[in-house]
Amino acid sequence: MISNPYGIKPDISFWKKSVALPAMNDVDPVVRAKVRIVSDSSIATAGSCFAQHIARTLVKQGQRYLIIEDAPAFEFCDDENYGTFSARYGNIYTVRQLLQLFYRAYNLFEPVVGVWQRADGRFIDPFRPQIQSGGYGTPEQLAQDREAHLAAVRLVFETCDVFVFTLGLTEGWLSNEDGAVYPLAPGVVSPYVSRDQYRFQNFNFAEVEADLELFFENFRKVNPSVKVILTVSPVPLIATYTDEHVLTATAYSKAVLRAVAGSVSERHDYVDYFPSFEMITGAHTRGRFYEEDLREVNAEGVAYVMSKFSHHYLSDAVQLCQPVANAAISEEDFRRQRAVLETLQKVICEEIAIENSL
C-alpha cells in the first residue's frame, strides 16, 4: 500500500528525474500534443521575433509553410521582409495588436491615424513601422501597399490549417483617439507625432486573455477548422517603460503571457501550448542558449526547441513539401520563396529601434 500520493506519479512529475539528471537537450517538457501537423497541412506563423526562428526551421525541414506575401506588389515597395512571416505584417508583439490586425483586415476597424512621417520626409505605416527601411514616397503609396497587405492577411487567416502564434510582450502603445495599438511608440520612429496623441499600456492577465479569446472567436468564423499552437517568446524586453527594473518587467510580461497561453489552451481542444519559453529559460540550460547579450536565442537553443517541436507535432508521414500560396505556384516561384527564407539569417526586431533612436 502506497500512502504517499506522489508514489503513483511518473518521472515527469519530479524535478530531479526530469530536469536535474537528464542531459540538457534531453529535457522535454511536452507531455502530450493536441495538434498534429500532417503532410498536407499548411502552417502560418505570426508573433514576436522568436516566431521567425520557427518559420525558418519549418522551411528547412520541408514543411508546407504558408507564404502569401512573397514579393513586392508595387514598384515602389522595397524587396525586404517578404517571407519573414506568412504575410508582411512584421512583428506582432501584443495580443491586442493581433486582434486589431484581424479587425483591420476585415474592415471592422479603421484607425483614425493611418500614416506617420519620418524625419527624412518619408512615410511609414504605424502598424508596420519597420517593414520597409526606405519608407514610402507618398501616403497614397502606403495606402496601396497596405490594401494589398491586408488582402494577403485575409488569405493567411482563411487558408492556413495550423496557425503558430508567439506571444511576445504585454507592454504596448495606444492611440488616444481610438485605441489603435502600435508595435512601437510613435516617438521612436516619427518626430511629428505629438506625445499627447498616444499612451503607454501594460496589459494585464484579464485584458490579454479577453483579447485572445476574442481573436479566436473571430478567427474560427473565417476558418472553422484551424488549429492553433501558442508559444511564448523567451526573448527578454529590450527596454521597459514601466518604473520597474527591466528584469522584473520582463518577468511580469512573460508570466502573464505564459498564464494566458496555458489558460486558453486548456479551454479549447483546437489550441495547444508549446513550451519553448521554458525550454530556453529553464534552469537546466544554465543560460547556455542565449547569445552574449543574454537576450537573443542562439542557434543551439533554436535547434533544441525545434527538435522537440518536430518530434511532438510533425507526423512521421510528412514528406518534403513546398511553401504554398493560396493557389498553385510555379516551380520558379517555389525556388524563389525557399531562397528568400533560407537566406534570411538575421532576426527582424522592431524593438531595436528603441535603442537606436536614443
Residue frames relative to the residue before (quaternion, step in Angstrom):
aa qw qx qy qz dx dy dz
M 1.0000 0.0000 0.0000 0.0000 0.00 0.00 0.00
I 0.2388 -0.7732 0.5753 0.1188 3.56 -0.87 1.02
S 0.2199 -0.8028 0.5433 0.1090 3.56 -0.55 1.18
N 0.6465 0.4914 -0.3191 0.4886 3.59 1.12 -0.62
P 0.4058 -0.7496 0.4595 0.2495 3.63 -0.46 1.11
Y 0.6214 0.5515 -0.3476 0.4346 3.61 1.16 -0.47
G 0.4945 0.6957 -0.4093 0.3224 3.58 1.26 -0.24
I 0.7004 0.4528 -0.2696 0.4814 3.58 1.17 -0.47
K 0.5394 0.6441 -0.3994 0.3670 3.59 1.26 -0.09
P 0.5000 -0.6652 0.4670 0.2991 3.63 -1.10 0.69
D 0.7339 -0.4344 0.2935 0.4319 3.57 -1.31 0.16
I 0.6236 0.5722 -0.3535 0.3984 3.60 1.00 -0.73
S 0.6181 0.5607 -0.3424 0.4318 3.59 1.22 -0.34
F 0.7215 0.4259 -0.2287 0.4957 3.59 1.23 -0.28
W 0.5180 -0.6752 0.4435 0.2811 3.55 -0.82 1.07
K 0.6761 0.5135 -0.3088 0.4288 3.57 0.80 -0.99
K 0.7311 0.4509 -0.2422 0.4512 3.57 0.83 -0.98
S 0.8022 0.3256 -0.1534 0.4763 3.60 0.95 -0.79
V 0.7609 0.3198 -0.1933 0.5304 3.61 1.23 -0.26
A 0.7506 0.4324 -0.2331 0.4418 3.58 0.68 -1.09
L 0.7630 0.4163 -0.2129 0.4463 3.61 0.85 -0.93
P 0.6518 0.5188 -0.3532 0.4257 3.67 0.87 -0.74
A 0.5858 -0.5301 0.4638 0.4009 3.56 -1.24 0.40
M 0.6852 -0.5366 0.3015 0.3894 3.55 -1.09 0.76
N 0.7503 0.4057 -0.2256 0.4707 3.58 0.76 -1.01
D 0.6043 0.5555 -0.3589 0.4443 3.57 1.26 -0.07
V 0.5101 0.6282 -0.4305 0.3997 3.58 1.25 -0.23
D 0.0324 0.8095 -0.5792 0.0905 3.57 -0.60 1.18
P 0.1590 -0.8438 0.5078 0.0700 3.61 -0.14 1.25
V 0.5207 0.6179 -0.4335 0.3990 3.61 1.23 0.06
V 0.2182 -0.8000 0.5501 0.0991 3.57 -0.53 1.19
R 0.7831 -0.0899 0.0858 0.6093 3.57 1.01 -0.83
A 0.2712 -0.7521 0.5796 0.1576 3.58 -1.16 0.60
K 0.3007 -0.7750 0.5359 0.1472 3.56 -0.76 1.08
V 0.7286 0.3572 -0.1998 0.5492 3.56 1.25 -0.46
R 0.0866 -0.7832 0.6144 0.0409 3.56 -1.00 0.85
I 0.2286 -0.7745 0.5796 0.1093 3.55 -0.80 1.06
V 0.1384 -0.8080 0.5712 0.0404 3.56 -0.58 1.19
S 0.7774 -0.4212 0.2177 0.4133 3.54 -1.33 0.24
D 0.7677 0.3403 -0.2062 0.5023 3.61 0.99 -0.66
S 0.4188 0.6951 -0.4776 0.3367 3.61 1.21 0.35
S 0.2251 -0.7491 0.6060 0.1443 3.58 -0.87 0.93
I 0.1956 -0.8116 0.5490 0.0405 3.54 -0.74 1.17
A 0.1046 -0.7768 0.6194 0.0434 3.56 -0.89 0.99
T 0.1527 -0.7872 0.5908 0.0894 3.58 -1.13 0.62
A 0.0670 0.7541 -0.6519 0.0430 3.52 -1.29 0.54
G 0.4829 0.6847 -0.4728 0.2730 3.55 -1.25 0.27
S 0.7660 -0.3552 0.2769 0.4586 3.51 -1.25 -0.55
C 0.8125 -0.3145 0.1829 0.4555 3.55 -1.36 -0.06
F 0.6617 0.5409 -0.3278 0.4026 3.59 0.88 -0.90
A 0.5544 0.6178 -0.3901 0.3984 3.60 1.16 -0.50
Q 0.5922 0.5824 -0.3678 0.4181 3.59 1.14 -0.55
H 0.6048 0.5463 -0.3532 0.4594 3.58 1.10 -0.64
I 0.6395 0.5305 -0.3217 0.4541 3.55 1.00 -0.85
A 0.6558 0.5226 -0.3116 0.4469 3.58 0.89 -0.94
R 0.6958 0.4825 -0.2908 0.4455 3.58 0.81 -0.97
T 0.6480 0.5131 -0.3240 0.4603 3.56 1.01 -0.77
L 0.6223 0.5406 -0.3433 0.4502 3.59 0.98 -0.78
V 0.6599 0.5000 -0.3066 0.4696 3.57 0.98 -0.84
K 0.6596 0.5095 -0.3158 0.4534 3.58 0.90 -0.89
Q 0.6901 0.4620 -0.2746 0.4847 3.58 1.11 -0.64
G 0.5338 -0.6712 0.3824 0.3439 3.56 1.29 0.05
Q 0.3841 0.7292 -0.4914 0.2816 3.58 1.12 0.48
R 0.5727 -0.6011 0.4492 0.3300 3.52 -1.30 0.42
Y 0.0116 0.8393 -0.5393 0.0688 3.53 0.39 1.30
L 0.3677 -0.7692 0.4918 0.1764 3.56 -0.70 1.15
I 0.0363 0.7728 -0.6310 0.0572 3.55 -0.74 1.11
I 0.1409 -0.7963 0.5849 0.0621 3.57 -0.48 1.16
E 0.7569 0.2415 -0.1490 0.5887 3.59 0.88 -0.91
D 0.0989 0.8305 -0.5375 0.1079 3.57 -0.19 1.24
A 0.7864 0.1470 -0.0878 0.5935 3.62 1.26 -0.05
P 0.6449 -0.5364 0.3694 0.3999 3.60 -1.16 0.51
A 0.3658 -0.7362 0.5303 0.2073 3.55 -1.00 0.88
F 0.7847 0.1933 -0.0893 0.5821 3.58 1.22 -0.49
E 0.6308 -0.5586 0.3852 0.3764 3.57 -1.19 0.50
F 0.6837 0.4935 -0.2968 0.4482 3.59 1.06 -0.63
C 0.5632 0.5852 -0.3941 0.4301 3.62 1.25 0.03
D 0.4140 -0.6845 0.5407 0.2602 3.56 -0.92 0.92
D 0.4266 -0.6924 0.5196 0.2618 3.57 -1.06 0.75
E 0.4731 0.6375 -0.4709 0.3847 3.58 0.34 1.28
N 0.8300 0.2136 -0.1989 0.4754 3.53 -1.24 0.68
Y 0.4466 0.6178 -0.5063 0.4031 3.56 1.06 0.73
G 0.7858 0.2642 -0.2176 0.5151 3.56 -0.73 1.05
T 0.4625 0.6655 -0.4565 0.3672 3.58 1.25 -0.12
F 0.7450 0.0409 -0.0307 0.6651 3.50 1.17 -0.79
S 0.7161 -0.4457 0.3007 0.4453 3.59 -1.25 0.09
A 0.7448 0.0783 -0.0915 0.6564 3.57 1.25 -0.46
R 0.5882 -0.6265 0.3962 0.3233 3.56 -1.18 0.50
Y 0.2636 0.8002 -0.5021 0.1953 3.58 0.78 1.01
G 0.4498 -0.6823 0.4732 0.3289 3.60 1.18 -0.11
N 0.7268 -0.4019 0.3028 0.4674 3.55 -1.26 -0.30
I 0.1647 -0.7500 0.6347 0.0863 3.55 -1.00 0.91
Y 0.1820 -0.8649 0.4620 0.0740 3.54 0.04 1.32
T 0.7989 0.2378 -0.1115 0.5411 3.59 0.93 -0.86
V 0.5919 -0.5706 0.4295 0.3736 3.55 -1.22 0.49
R 0.5975 0.5552 -0.3664 0.4478 3.60 1.05 -0.65
Q 0.6274 0.5326 -0.3283 0.4636 3.58 1.05 -0.76
L 0.6452 0.5083 -0.3123 0.4774 3.60 1.01 -0.81
L 0.6510 0.5173 -0.3140 0.4583 3.58 0.91 -0.89
Q 0.6980 0.4606 -0.2806 0.4711 3.58 0.88 -0.88
L 0.5637 0.5647 -0.3946 0.4556 3.59 1.15 -0.46
F 0.6360 0.5094 -0.3227 0.4815 3.57 0.97 -0.82
Y 0.6637 0.5080 -0.3082 0.4543 3.60 0.84 -0.94
R 0.6755 0.4870 -0.3032 0.4632 3.59 0.91 -0.88
A 0.6394 0.5430 -0.3263 0.4356 3.59 1.01 -0.81
Y 0.7744 0.3182 -0.1658 0.5211 3.58 1.05 -0.76
N 0.5260 -0.6853 0.3783 0.3325 3.58 1.22 0.60
L 0.4065 0.6979 -0.4815 0.3404 3.55 1.05 0.81
F 0.7752 0.1256 -0.0752 0.6145 3.56 1.31 -0.22
E 0.0415 -0.7806 0.6235 -0.0132 3.55 -0.80 1.07
P 0.3261 -0.7760 0.5025 0.1977 3.62 -0.23 1.22
V 0.5642 -0.6079 0.4460 0.3365 3.54 -1.10 0.74
V 0.7627 0.2706 -0.1419 0.5700 3.56 0.94 -0.95
G 0.0665 -0.8430 0.5337 -0.0085 3.56 -0.59 1.15
V 0.7817 0.2132 -0.1209 0.5735 3.58 1.26 -0.05
W 0.1241 -0.7462 0.6476 0.0915 3.54 -1.19 0.68
Q 0.2850 -0.7409 0.5774 0.1907 3.55 -1.22 0.47
R 0.3744 -0.7300 0.5317 0.2102 3.55 -0.96 0.89
A 0.6899 -0.4727 0.3498 0.4222 3.54 -1.31 0.17
D 0.6810 0.4830 -0.2920 0.4665 3.60 1.13 -0.59
G 0.6058 -0.5920 0.3414 0.4075 3.58 1.28 0.12
R 0.5621 0.5925 -0.3923 0.4231 3.60 1.22 -0.23
F 0.3991 -0.7264 0.5173 0.2133 3.56 -1.21 0.54
I 0.1052 -0.7995 0.5905 0.0330 3.57 -1.09 0.75
D 0.5125 -0.6264 0.5040 0.3017 3.52 -1.28 0.56
P 0.4516 -0.7090 0.4669 0.2746 3.64 -0.63 1.04
F 0.7278 0.4317 -0.2313 0.4800 3.58 1.14 -0.62
R 0.7436 0.1789 -0.1514 0.6262 3.55 1.39 0.01
P 0.0262 0.8863 -0.4623 -0.0079 3.62 0.88 0.91
Q 0.7596 0.3520 -0.1953 0.5109 3.60 1.13 -0.56
I 0.4181 0.7545 -0.4421 0.2459 3.58 1.25 0.05
Q 0.7866 0.1523 -0.0657 0.5947 3.58 1.13 -0.62
S 0.3545 -0.7930 0.4540 0.1986 3.56 -0.19 1.28
G 0.6907 0.4797 -0.2846 0.4602 3.56 1.11 -0.61
G 0.4033 -0.7186 0.4723 0.3129 3.55 1.26 -0.21
Y 0.4929 -0.6228 0.5089 0.3320 3.56 -1.32 -0.32
G 0.5347 -0.6590 0.4330 0.3039 3.55 -1.09 0.73
T 0.7986 0.0701 -0.0085 0.5977 3.56 1.11 -0.73
P 0.6118 -0.5364 0.4194 0.4025 3.60 -1.21 0.34
E 0.6114 0.5649 -0.3497 0.4298 3.57 1.11 -0.65
Q 0.6241 0.5237 -0.3345 0.4736 3.59 1.03 -0.75
L 0.6397 0.5294 -0.3158 0.4591 3.55 0.96 -0.89
A 0.6672 0.5073 -0.2996 0.4557 3.57 0.90 -0.94
Q 0.6290 0.5328 -0.3334 0.4575 3.60 1.01 -0.76
D 0.6895 0.4732 -0.2832 0.4695 3.54 0.87 -0.97
R 0.6299 0.5327 -0.3381 0.4530 3.59 1.02 -0.74
E 0.6344 0.5308 -0.3380 0.4490 3.59 0.95 -0.79
A 0.6634 0.4857 -0.2987 0.4845 3.58 0.97 -0.85
H 0.6345 0.5410 -0.3189 0.4506 3.56 1.04 -0.79
L 0.6954 0.4708 -0.2876 0.4604 3.59 0.83 -0.94
A 0.5839 0.5422 -0.3739 0.4747 3.59 1.16 -0.49
A 0.6438 0.5069 -0.3118 0.4809 3.57 1.06 -0.77
V 0.6159 0.5495 -0.3405 0.4503 3.58 1.03 -0.77
R 0.6325 0.5297 -0.3331 0.4565 3.58 0.97 -0.82
L 0.6622 0.5015 -0.3058 0.4653 3.58 0.98 -0.82
V 0.5955 0.5477 -0.3609 0.4639 3.57 1.07 -0.67
F 0.6986 0.4772 -0.2759 0.4562 3.57 0.77 -1.04
E 0.7422 0.4535 -0.2322 0.4355 3.58 0.90 -0.91
T 0.7836 0.3748 -0.1789 0.4621 3.62 1.05 -0.65
C 0.5654 0.5997 -0.4158 0.3844 3.63 1.11 -0.25
D 0.3733 -0.7027 0.5614 0.2271 3.55 -1.19 0.63
V 0.7755 0.1183 -0.0456 0.6185 3.55 1.14 -0.77
F 0.1267 -0.7845 0.6058 0.0387 3.57 -0.87 1.01
V 0.1266 -0.7909 0.5974 0.0405 3.57 -0.59 1.19
F 0.0020 -0.8145 0.5786 -0.0423 3.58 -0.55 1.17
T 0.1958 -0.7830 0.5852 0.0790 3.55 -0.82 1.09
L 0.2833 -0.7579 0.5686 0.1485 3.56 -0.59 1.19
G 0.1740 -0.8526 0.4902 0.0490 3.56 -0.70 1.07
L 0.8353 0.0151 0.0715 0.5450 3.58 0.72 -1.11
T 0.3081 -0.6876 0.6101 0.2449 3.52 -1.38 0.23
E 0.6272 0.5371 -0.3339 0.4547 3.59 1.21 -0.42
G 0.1106 0.8041 -0.5749 0.1033 3.54 -0.89 0.94
W 0.3484 -0.7111 0.5725 0.2125 3.54 -1.36 0.15
L 0.1197 -0.8248 0.5525 -0.0023 3.56 -0.76 1.13
S 0.5040 -0.6233 0.5103 0.3117 3.53 -1.18 0.66
N 0.4312 -0.6958 0.5136 0.2570 3.56 -0.97 0.84
E 0.6138 0.5793 -0.3447 0.4108 3.59 1.20 -0.40
D 0.8472 0.0039 0.0509 0.5289 3.58 0.83 -0.93
G 0.5645 -0.6359 0.3793 0.3648 3.61 1.23 0.16
A 0.3371 0.7369 -0.5168 0.2761 3.59 1.21 0.26
V 0.2527 -0.7924 0.5417 0.1219 3.57 -0.85 0.97
Y 0.2277 -0.7934 0.5587 0.0811 3.54 -0.97 0.99
P 0.5147 -0.6377 0.4692 0.3291 3.60 -1.16 0.51
L 0.7738 0.1614 -0.0952 0.6051 3.57 1.28 -0.42
A 0.5510 -0.5611 0.4816 0.3868 3.57 -1.19 0.47
P 0.5572 -0.6405 0.4003 0.3450 3.62 -0.79 0.93
G 0.6561 0.5507 -0.3102 0.4123 3.58 0.98 -0.84
V 0.5644 0.5995 -0.3839 0.4179 3.57 1.22 -0.35
V 0.8148 0.2496 -0.0942 0.5147 3.58 1.02 -0.80
S 0.7896 0.2104 -0.1260 0.5625 3.60 1.20 -0.28
P 0.3103 -0.7731 0.5236 0.1783 3.60 -0.70 1.04
Y 0.6469 0.5720 -0.2998 0.4054 3.57 1.27 -0.25
V 0.5882 0.5424 -0.3857 0.4594 3.59 1.25 -0.01
S 0.4026 -0.7379 0.4909 0.2291 3.57 -0.56 1.16
R 0.5609 -0.6353 0.4228 0.3210 3.56 -1.02 0.85
D 0.6735 0.4943 -0.3145 0.4507 3.61 1.07 -0.53
Q 0.5590 0.6113 -0.3860 0.4061 3.59 1.28 0.10
Y 0.7939 0.1866 -0.1039 0.5693 3.59 1.21 -0.27
R 0.2112 -0.7835 0.5776 0.0887 3.53 -1.26 0.47
F 0.4742 -0.6483 0.5216 0.2878 3.51 -1.30 0.44
Q 0.0321 0.7865 -0.6167 0.0053 3.57 -1.11 0.68
N 0.1766 -0.7487 0.6316 0.0964 3.52 -0.98 0.94
F 0.3013 -0.8038 0.4856 0.1652 3.58 -0.15 1.30
N 0.3132 -0.7504 0.5531 0.1814 3.55 -0.98 0.87
F 0.7628 -0.3840 0.2565 0.4527 3.56 -1.33 0.09
A 0.6866 0.5008 -0.2962 0.4359 3.58 0.77 -1.02
E 0.6685 0.5016 -0.3035 0.4576 3.59 0.97 -0.82
V 0.6675 0.4924 -0.3043 0.4685 3.57 0.92 -0.89
E 0.6595 0.5089 -0.3100 0.4582 3.57 0.92 -0.87
A 0.6578 0.5055 -0.3136 0.4620 3.59 0.92 -0.88
D 0.6516 0.5120 -0.3155 0.4623 3.60 0.97 -0.84
L 0.6749 0.4950 -0.3049 0.4545 3.58 0.92 -0.85
E 0.6404 0.5135 -0.3210 0.4725 3.56 1.00 -0.80
L 0.6578 0.5024 -0.3102 0.4676 3.58 0.97 -0.82
F 0.6179 0.5315 -0.3413 0.4682 3.58 1.04 -0.72
F 0.6719 0.4953 -0.3020 0.4605 3.59 0.85 -0.94
E 0.6169 0.5536 -0.3396 0.4445 3.58 1.01 -0.80
N 0.7034 0.4410 -0.2560 0.4951 3.57 0.94 -0.91
F 0.6224 0.5625 -0.3308 0.4321 3.57 0.97 -0.87
R 0.7062 0.4721 -0.2688 0.4542 3.58 0.87 -0.94
K 0.5603 0.5838 -0.3963 0.4337 3.59 1.22 -0.25
V 0.7450 0.3641 -0.2159 0.5156 3.59 1.03 -0.75
N 0.7803 0.1322 -0.0731 0.6068 3.59 1.25 -0.33
P 0.1513 -0.8673 0.4674 0.0804 3.60 0.44 1.23
S 0.7453 0.4208 -0.2328 0.4618 3.61 1.05 -0.57
V 0.4092 0.7439 -0.4601 0.2598 3.59 1.24 -0.01
K 0.2356 -0.7273 0.6277 0.1468 3.54 -1.21 0.69
V 0.1953 -0.7997 0.5623 0.0782 3.57 -1.04 0.76
I 0.1029 -0.7489 0.6508 0.0709 3.54 -1.07 0.82
L 0.1770 -0.7898 0.5835 0.0661 3.55 -0.72 1.14
T 0.0059 -0.7566 0.6534 0.0247 3.54 -1.12 0.73
V 0.2961 -0.7103 0.6011 0.2154 3.56 -1.30 0.28
S 0.4624 -0.7010 0.4679 0.2755 3.57 -0.76 1.01
P 0.3308 -0.7474 0.5407 0.1990 3.60 -0.91 0.89
V 0.5012 0.6585 -0.4171 0.3758 3.59 1.31 0.02
P 0.4039 -0.7340 0.4892 0.2425 3.64 -0.63 1.06
L 0.6327 -0.4947 0.4211 0.4215 3.56 -1.30 0.24
I 0.4164 -0.6857 0.5298 0.2751 3.57 -1.01 0.73
A 0.7681 -0.0726 0.0537 0.6339 3.55 1.27 -0.54
T 0.2167 -0.7571 0.5970 0.1528 3.56 -1.21 0.48
Y 0.3233 -0.7349 0.5573 0.2118 3.57 -1.12 0.64
T 0.4860 0.6268 -0.4536 0.4064 3.57 1.25 0.07
D 0.5627 -0.5890 0.4496 0.3665 3.57 -1.31 0.03
E 0.5061 0.6500 -0.4109 0.3904 3.56 1.31 0.20
H 0.5961 -0.4986 0.4663 0.4225 3.54 -1.32 0.20
V 0.5803 -0.6108 0.4017 0.3589 3.59 -1.00 0.76
L 0.6012 0.5633 -0.3630 0.4352 3.60 1.14 -0.54
T 0.7096 0.4241 -0.2638 0.4970 3.60 0.88 -0.89
A 0.6003 0.5461 -0.3586 0.4613 3.59 1.12 -0.59
T 0.6315 0.5182 -0.3231 0.4778 3.57 1.04 -0.76
A 0.6470 0.5247 -0.3187 0.4523 3.58 0.95 -0.90
Y 0.6403 0.5177 -0.3244 0.4656 3.59 0.98 -0.83
S 0.6755 0.5159 -0.2974 0.4349 3.55 0.80 -1.05
K 0.7078 0.4551 -0.2692 0.4686 3.58 0.80 -0.99
A 0.6223 0.5450 -0.3456 0.4430 3.60 1.05 -0.71
V 0.6497 0.5085 -0.3112 0.4716 3.57 0.96 -0.87
L 0.6909 0.4848 -0.2861 0.4536 3.57 0.81 -1.00
R 0.6503 0.5090 -0.3204 0.4641 3.58 0.97 -0.82
A 0.6614 0.5069 -0.3098 0.4579 3.59 0.95 -0.86
V 0.6466 0.5074 -0.3177 0.4728 3.58 1.00 -0.81
A 0.6520 0.5197 -0.3233 0.4475 3.58 0.87 -0.92
G 0.6697 0.4952 -0.2992 0.4656 3.57 0.96 -0.83
S 0.6600 0.5238 -0.3029 0.4454 3.56 0.94 -0.93
V 0.7035 0.4668 -0.2665 0.4650 3.57 0.86 -0.99
S 0.6681 0.5055 -0.3133 0.4471 3.60 0.94 -0.83
E 0.6261 0.5233 -0.3367 0.4698 3.60 1.11 -0.59
R 0.6764 0.5257 -0.2811 0.4325 3.57 1.13 -0.67
H 0.7900 0.2713 -0.1198 0.5365 3.59 1.10 -0.66
D 0.4202 -0.7272 0.4854 0.2428 3.58 -0.85 0.93
Y 0.6681 0.4874 -0.3058 0.4718 3.61 1.23 -0.30
V 0.6686 0.4488 -0.2894 0.5175 3.59 1.30 0.03
D 0.0355 -0.7885 0.6140 0.0069 3.56 -0.93 0.93
Y 0.2967 -0.7287 0.5864 0.1926 3.55 -1.24 0.52
F 0.1456 -0.7746 0.6120 0.0643 3.55 -0.85 1.04
P 0.3437 -0.8171 0.4338 0.1613 3.62 -0.48 1.21
S 0.0560 0.8105 -0.5780 0.0767 3.61 0.65 1.03
F 0.5945 0.5805 -0.3618 0.4227 3.60 1.07 -0.69
E 0.6975 0.4646 -0.2728 0.4725 3.56 0.83 -0.99
M 0.6463 0.5454 -0.3191 0.4279 3.57 1.03 -0.77
I 0.7094 0.4262 -0.2570 0.4990 3.60 1.08 -0.66
T 0.7763 0.3730 -0.1868 0.4726 3.60 0.89 -0.89
G 0.4735 0.7133 -0.4272 0.2906 3.61 1.21 -0.27
A 0.6501 -0.5481 0.3726 0.3717 3.55 -1.22 0.58
H 0.6029 0.6026 -0.3562 0.3829 3.59 1.11 -0.65
T 0.6500 0.5347 -0.3203 0.4348 3.60 1.19 -0.45
R 0.2056 -0.8104 0.5146 0.1900 3.58 1.23 -0.53
G 0.6757 -0.5302 0.2702 0.4350 3.57 1.11 0.80
R 0.4097 0.7637 -0.4338 0.2465 3.58 1.26 0.04
F 0.6967 0.5063 -0.2774 0.4258 3.59 1.10 -0.57
Y 0.6168 0.5217 -0.3632 0.4641 3.60 1.23 0.26
E 0.5216 -0.6040 0.5045 0.3295 3.52 -1.26 0.55
E 0.7539 -0.4025 0.2684 0.4444 3.58 -1.30 0.04
D 0.6547 0.5201 -0.3179 0.4470 3.59 1.14 -0.57
L 0.3972 -0.7447 0.4449 0.2996 3.60 1.35 -0.03
R 0.6375 0.5191 -0.3152 0.4741 3.55 1.23 0.45
E 0.7426 0.3721 -0.2235 0.5100 3.57 0.71 -1.02
V 0.4084 -0.6964 0.5377 0.2432 3.55 -1.05 0.83
N 0.3665 -0.7574 0.4998 0.2054 3.58 -0.81 0.99
A 0.7283 -0.4524 0.2953 0.4215 3.55 -1.31 0.21
E 0.6245 0.5432 -0.3440 0.4433 3.58 1.03 -0.73
G 0.6574 0.5131 -0.3027 0.4614 3.57 1.00 -0.83
V 0.6445 0.5130 -0.3162 0.4706 3.56 0.98 -0.86
A 0.6533 0.5202 -0.3135 0.4520 3.59 0.95 -0.88
Y 0.6352 0.5354 -0.3159 0.4584 3.57 1.02 -0.84
V 0.6785 0.4927 -0.2839 0.4650 3.57 0.84 -1.01
M 0.7270 0.4508 -0.2598 0.4480 3.55 0.77 -0.99
S 0.5727 0.5637 -0.3971 0.4433 3.60 1.13 -0.41
K 0.6694 0.4706 -0.2940 0.4940 3.59 1.02 -0.76
F 0.6001 0.5510 -0.3518 0.4610 3.58 1.07 -0.72
S 0.6745 0.4961 -0.2907 0.4631 3.56 0.87 -0.97
H 0.6531 0.5416 -0.3122 0.4274 3.56 0.90 -0.93
H 0.7803 0.3812 -0.1841 0.4603 3.56 0.86 -0.95
Y 0.7963 0.3540 -0.1665 0.4613 3.59 0.98 -0.75
L 0.7075 0.4531 -0.2734 0.4683 3.57 1.09 -0.57
S 0.4639 -0.6950 0.4841 0.2596 3.54 -0.83 1.03
D 0.5575 -0.6053 0.4565 0.3383 3.57 -1.11 0.69
A 0.6648 0.5279 -0.2930 0.4399 3.56 1.22 -0.55
V 0.4388 0.7132 -0.4579 0.2986 3.59 1.29 -0.09
Q 0.1402 -0.7791 0.6086 0.0547 3.53 -0.89 1.00
L 0.6893 -0.4647 0.3457 0.4353 3.55 -1.28 0.21
C 0.0068 -0.8127 0.5804 -0.0514 3.57 -0.63 1.15
Q 0.5114 -0.6393 0.4859 0.3060 3.53 -1.26 0.37
P 0.5218 -0.5102 0.5422 0.4165 3.54 -1.32 0.25
V 0.1805 -0.8275 0.5254 0.0809 3.61 -0.89 0.78
A 0.2560 -0.7040 0.6354 0.1877 3.51 -1.27 0.49
N 0.7473 -0.3988 0.2595 0.4638 3.58 -1.26 -0.07
A 0.7638 0.2135 -0.1330 0.5944 3.57 1.12 -0.62
A 0.6912 -0.4489 0.3371 0.4551 3.57 -1.25 0.16
I 0.2301 -0.7777 0.5714 0.1251 3.56 -0.99 0.84
S 0.5381 -0.6271 0.4585 0.3270 3.51 -1.19 0.56
E 0.6560 -0.4917 0.3853 0.4236 3.56 -1.27 0.26
E 0.6229 0.5413 -0.3323 0.4567 3.58 1.06 -0.75
D 0.6603 0.4967 -0.3040 0.4742 3.57 0.93 -0.91
F 0.6173 0.5554 -0.3359 0.4446 3.56 1.02 -0.83
R 0.6837 0.4786 -0.2923 0.4670 3.59 0.82 -0.96
R 0.6531 0.5158 -0.3190 0.4536 3.58 1.00 -0.79
Q 0.6490 0.5151 -0.3232 0.4572 3.60 0.94 -0.84
R 0.6770 0.4841 -0.3027 0.4644 3.57 0.87 -0.92
A 0.6341 0.5366 -0.3317 0.4472 3.59 1.01 -0.80
V 0.6223 0.5456 -0.3389 0.4474 3.57 1.01 -0.81
L 0.7172 0.4587 -0.2601 0.4556 3.56 0.77 -1.02
E 0.6954 0.4878 -0.2909 0.4402 3.58 0.92 -0.80
T 0.6999 0.4397 -0.2820 0.4871 3.58 1.18 -0.38
L 0.5393 0.5946 -0.4188 0.4245 3.58 1.26 -0.01
Q 0.0276 -0.8499 0.5258 -0.0227 3.57 0.13 1.26
K 0.7211 0.4233 -0.2436 0.4915 3.58 1.05 -0.73
V 0.4127 -0.7063 0.5191 0.2477 3.56 -0.87 0.96
I 0.3694 -0.7197 0.5466 0.2165 3.58 -0.89 0.98
C 0.0526 0.8097 -0.5785 0.0831 3.59 -0.66 1.08
E 0.3165 -0.7796 0.5124 0.1714 3.56 -0.35 1.25
E 0.5765 0.6188 -0.3737 0.3808 3.58 1.13 -0.61
I 0.5346 0.6407 -0.4030 0.3759 3.58 1.17 -0.55
A 0.5845 0.6023 -0.3620 0.4058 3.57 1.14 -0.65
I 0.5581 0.6076 -0.3929 0.4061 3.60 1.15 -0.52
E 0.7092 0.4264 -0.2453 0.5051 3.58 0.92 -0.94
N 0.6762 0.5299 -0.3044 0.4116 3.56 0.91 -0.89
S 0.6913 0.4885 -0.2761 0.4552 3.58 1.14 -0.59
L 0.5459 0.6370 -0.3989 0.3701 3.61 1.23 -0.19
